[in-house]
């Protein structure tokens, strides 16, 4: 489906304007929406537990083992897996750090935890999707930096 068709489908299903997301992210959002309509969403208890866990983890917490981090960069979705032994895997290759992966994706030096949204200054940036806790939805945006002259 085109981005326009995806946005129209979102509006048809929710009765609300579609969030400003790429076509790839809109597909994920629509899939989530359809799954929650068929199977239901998180229970109130689960949502509260996730909220408490997110609050206790802190903004600068390292990624726990056995996690999958997903980041969209220039219209491409990148998925990194952190194994239980701490091995970082992206595109079938093991990497020494998230920063190396972020550098390979962007071509510039990035803090890997910041690039994948594990580290933030102040308010978290990103889009939120309806019907899910805000802590579980933050999607990091492209970083813009200002250099003092």
N, C-alpha and C positions, 0 to 999 in steps of 0.2 A: 504494500500500500504506500502511496505517496504521503508526504508529511501533511498535506492538505486533507487527504482522506482520513488519516489517523486523527487529526484534530476534529474533523466533522464527526467521526465515530465517538470520540470522547464526549463531545457536546450532546450527541444523541443519547448516550448512555447516562450521563450525569445531569444534563440540563444546565451545565455551567460551562463557561469558556474554558478551553483547553489550556493547560500550563504551557509556558514557553520552554519547550524541550526539543531536542533534536529528534529526528525520526526514530533513531535507534532507542533512545530513552523513552519516547512516547510508546513504542511497542512494548517495552517492559512495563510501563505504567498501565497500559490497557490490559496486558496479561494479568497484572496484579488485581486490577479492578474486576475483571471477569472472574478470576479465581475466588475473590472474596465474595462476589455475588453468588457463586455456586456453592462454595464450601464454607463461607463465613470468614470473619476476620479473627484477629487475636482476641482471646477472652480478656475481660477487664483485668483479671488477675495477672495474666501474662504481660499485658501492656504495662501495668504498674511495676512488675518485676524488671522488665527491660528498662524502664525509666529509672528505677533505683540503681540498677547495674551501671547504666550510662553515667549517672550522676556520681557514683562512687569511683568510677574508672578515671575520671578527670580528663581534661582536654588533651594532655600530653602523654597519655598512657601508650606504651608500645602495643603493637598488635599482638593479641594472644595467639598461641600456636593453633594450627589447624583452622586457619581463617582464609577466606577468599576476599580480596580487596578488588573492587571494580571501579575504574575511572574512565570517563570519556575524555578524549583529547582530540581536538580537531575532527570531530565526527566519527572517531574510531573508538570502540569500547575495548579497554585493556583490562584483563583479569590476571591478578597475581595471587598465587596460592602460597600460604605459609604453612609448611608441614609441622607435625608435632615435634620434630627435632629442631625446628627453627629454620629449616632450609627454605629459601625464597625461590619460587619457580615462576618463570614467565616465558611464554612462547616455547615451551619444551626445554628450557635451559635453566640451570641453577645460577643464582646471582648471590653476591656477597652481602648486598644491602638493598633496601628499598630505594635509596638514593641513586644507586647504579641503574636500577630499572627506570626510575623517573628521568634520569639523564639520557638513557637510551631512547625513551619515548619522545622526549621533548627536544633533545639535541642541545640542551643547556643545563647548567648546574642547578639542581633543585634539592631541597630537603625532601627525601622520600616520604617521611611521615607527614609532612605538610602537603605534598602533592596528592597523597592518597587520603587526605582528610583526617588523619589521626592526631594532628597538631593544629591548634588554632589560636589566634590572638583575638581576644574579645568575643564578639558574637560570631557564631558559625555562619559561613556563607553558604549559599546554595538554594536550590528549589525544594519546596516541600510538596508532597503529594497528599491529596485528601485521604481521609479514612485510615491514617496510620500515625503513630506517635512521631512527633517532630524529630526526636533524637535518632530515630531509625532512618530518616529520610534525607538528611543533609547531604548534598552532592557538592563536592568542592568545585569552585569555579576556576577559570584560568587566572593566574596570579599576575597582577600588574604592580610593578614597583616604581617608586619615585626616587630618583637620585638627586641629592642636594648638589647645587652648582658651586 
